[in-house]
Amino acid sequence: MRNWVIFIVMMVISGCATKKMQTKSAEIWWINGSKVDCSGVGPMKCLQIHKSDTLQPGNWQNFYTEIEGFNFQNGYLFKVKVAEEKVNPAKVPADGPSKKYKLIEVLEKNPDPRFALHDLWVLEAINGETVKKPENNDQRPLPAIEINVTEMKIMGSDGCNRLTGSITKLENGEIELGPVAQTKKLCLDTDIPDRFNAAFAQTKKYHRDGLQLIFSDETGKELLRFKKVD
């Protein structure tokens, strides 16, 4: 009987040790303020994470599974402590993850500064020169854009043709645009659309100043200035 008791105790201790070995030390993760389109088993929305004590812009990676106990909130940057645990191979379902993740603690939760751009903006100036509607066609709208940070898209009009495209980078005052598609409508006066498109194509940086949004080139020279639409 005594031998059986000793055996059971040893098995319990061994099981605890094995479980401890399967669990990694908790890590510090940053979680981005919006999810992105990604492909796992099928099309899905992924968290973007960065594993570091200090956030380093541009180093996000897609995260294809869940963090147990974590509630994502669009528009907020999270700094969290996460534990990683290996799943018993015998219990991993087909196409299932071999590891699971558990939230230990939320260390920081702050508004994502990129969402200050998540709005409608109408053009005020090109290369520092105030833009006014042509006197001979006051019905034509001024160029305007809509920035959707959640979907990382930009859309709007150059004053003649509609435009839509993706945003591949938007952080730390830098913006990079993917291919931008435009309609091909003919307009009689293309001065403003042409100047807008030329400046728009050179955009590399941004900053918001109150109700104004400024796009600049890589040297910081102002290209386009917009005003927030109520």
N, C-alpha and C positions, 0 to 999 in steps of 0.2 A: 504493500500500500504506500509506504513511504517513497519507494522508487517512482511510483506513478505520480505522486505529488511533485517530486523533484523534476520529473520529465515535463509535466504541465507548466510549471513555473519557468523552466528553461525555454519552452516553446513560446510562452508569452513574451519573455525578454527578447528572444530572437525576432519575433514578429515586430515588436516595437522598434528594434534596431534597424530592421529591414525598412520599415516605414520611414524612419528618420533618414536613412540613406537615400530613399527615393525623393525626399523633399529638399529642394535647394534652399539656400539662404534667401531671404526676401531681397528683392531688387527695387531700385527706384526707377519708376517709369514716368514719362510725360505722355499725356494723351491729348491729341489735337482737338480743336474746337469743332470740327466737322468730319463726317465720314466721307469716304470716297468710293467710287465704283470699282469693283474688283471681281475676280473670277476665282471661285473655289470649286465646289462640286458643280456650281452653276453661277450665273451672274448674282452678285450680292453687294452689300454695302459693308466696307471694312473700317474699323478704327485705324487711326494712324498713331503709332507709338514711337517713342525715342527713349532708349535705356541709358540714363545718365543722371547724375546728381544735378548737373547744370544743363539747361536747355540750350542746344546748339541748332540754330535755324538751318533748315534744309536737309536735316538728317532723319526725316520721318520714314518709317517703314510700315507697310500694311500688316495688319494683325487679323488673322482669318478665323479666330475662334472667340470665345467669350471669357470674360473675367468674372468669376463668381462673386456676387455681392456688389459689383460696380454698376451704378446707374449713370449711363451717358446722358449729358445734357448739351444739346447743340448750342454753340456760341461760347463755350467755356473751355479754357485750358486747365487740365488737371495735372497735378503732381501727386503720384500715388506710390504706395509700397505694395508690391505684389509678390506672392509666393508661387513658385512653380513646382508641380508634383508630377512624377511619372505615373502613368496609368498602367495597371496590370495588363500585360499584352493579351491575356485570356479574356479580358473584359472590354477590349477595344472593339467597337462595332465596325462594320465595313465602312471604309472611307472616314472613320472617326479619328479624332486627334489622339496622339500617343501621350500627350501631356495635358494637364489641366491647370488652371490659374485661379488664384483666389486673392481677392482684395484684403489686405491687412489693415491699411489705413489711408485716408485721404489727407495728404500733407498740405496741399494748396488747391484752391479753386478760384480762378480769376477770369474775368471777361476776356474773350479772344479779341485782341485789338483789330484784327482783320475785319471784324464785323462792323466796324465804323464805316466801311465802304459798301456795306450791303444795303443798297438804296438806288434811287433814280437820280440821275444827274443831267442837267442841261448845260450846254456849252456857253461859256462867257467870253473866252478869249483864245486866240491861236497865236503862239509865239509872242505873247505879251500884248497883242493888239485886240482890243475889244471887238467882238463880232456882233453885227446887227443884221436883221433881216433885210434882204434886198428890197429897195423901194418899189421895184417893178413887180414884186411877187411877195407881198406880205402874208400870203396864205401858207407859204411853205414853212414848215417848222425848222427851228435851229437843230443842229446835230444834238443828239442826246443818247445817253447810255444807261443801261441797268446792269449793276454788278450783283451777281448771285453767289455769295461766298459759300453757301451750303453745297451748291452743285459745281462750284468753281467754273462759272460761265459768265460771259459778257455778251450783251446783246444791245440793239438799239438802232440808230439811224445816223447816217452822215449828212442828213439834210435832204437827201435824194433817195438813196437806196438803203434798205434794211441790212443789218449786219449781225452775225452771231458767231461766237467762237468760244474756245476753252481758255481757261487760265491755268497755266502749268506751274506757276510759282507766284505766291502772294504772301510775302513775309519780310520783316525787317526792312521795310521801305522799298523793297524790290518787287517788280511785277514782270512776269514773262507770259506772253500770249501764244497760244497754239495757232493753228491755221484759222483764219477768219473768212467765213463765207459771206458773200454779198449778193443781193439781187442785182439785176442788170437793167433797171429802168432808165430810160433816157430823160434827161432834164435839160431845160433850155439854158439855165445859168448854173454852171458847176464850179464856180470859183470857191465858194465855201466848202463844198464837199471835197474838192481836190486838195485844198490846203489842210482840211481836217484829216483826210486819209494819209497824207504825207507825214503829218506830225504823229498821228496815231501809230504808224508803222515803226517809228523811232522810239516809242515809249519803253523805258527800262526801269523807271523809279516812280514812286508816288508818295504823296503825303496829304493829310487832311488838315485844313486850317479852318476851324469853326464849321461854317456851312459850305466851305469850298473844298474841292478836290483838285489837286494839281498833279498832272502827269509830266514827267521830265525825261530827258535823255540820260545816257549813262554818265555824263559830266555834271548832271544836276541842273542843266538849263531848262527852264520852263517851256513846255511844248503846248499843253492844253490845260485850260482852267475851266472847271465846271462848278455849277451851283446846285446845291441840293434842292430837289423838287419836293414841295410839301404834299 
